[in-house]
Every structure is written in C-alpha cells, then in structure tokens.
C-alpha cells in the first residue's frame, strides 16, 4: 500500500532533530513529559469531579479532551 504524501507527511522528526539532540536534553524532555502526564492525571482524577459546573463539550477540561492530552503526552514520553 502506497502512502499519499498529501495526506501523510514524510516521517521526519521536526521538533527534535536527532543530530542535534544531546542525551541530557533528551532526559530533561522525558522527565518534563512524565511530570506533565502526572499533573494531567491528577487534574483528571481529583479536580474535575470536584467542579461545581459541568465543563463545556470540547473545552480543555472536557474529560475526553483531557484524556486525549494525557494519552498524547504519555506516548511522547
């Protein structure tokens, strides 16, 4: 099956070119992503249920959106 380059861009890592990324920087990025995932999990489990008002659909506090953010950060870490 051939990939259409208009739909699927080439598999390049635009954010962190491997030639210029040092091991210490990679460790810092990994640590930061893990901390961010922990904070998002805390908000999802502890803070969202305590809200008085229902969150709007599609907002950053929508449980589906927050879950998507959490999954994305975990995948990157």
Secondary structure, DSSP 8 states (H G I E B T S, - for coil): ----TTTS-----SSS-TTT--HHHHHHHHHHHHHHHHHHHHIIIIIGGG-SS---TTSTTSHHHHHHHHHHHHHH-
